[in-house]
Amino acid sequence: MKGNNCLEEIDSAKNAMNILNCKLNNIYNYDLKTQTEELSRSILEIIKYKKLLDKYPRNFGQMKKKPL
């Protein structure tokens, strides 16, 4: 679930999505209404189109030192 800036996050994650062999399939937008405010949220449907390389998943230390 993402907030208002989901398109910016998608753009910044394109390289990682390409490395991990996945792509954005659909975006579902909806509004949440509370007593005090109205919030826009999005659910991103991401599909994997090819098997991952054997080096993934990486251990936590590698992810932290070299993010995708």
Residue pairs with C-beta under 8 A, 6 or more apart in sequence:
1 41
1 42
1 43
2 9
2 41
2 42
2 43
2 44
3 39
3 40
3 41
3 42
4 40
6 27
6 42
6 44
10 24
10 44
15 68
16 67
16 68
17 23
17 24
17 46
19 68
20 48
20 52
20 56
20 68
21 48
21 49
21 50
21 51
21 52
22 46
22 47
22 48
22 49
23 46
23 47
23 49
24 44
24 45
24 46
25 45
25 46
25 47
26 44
26 45
27 42
27 43
27 44
27 45
28 42
28 43
28 44
28 45
29 40
29 41
29 42
30 40
30 41
30 42
30 43
31 38
31 39
31 40
31 41
32 38
32 39
32 40
32 41
33 39
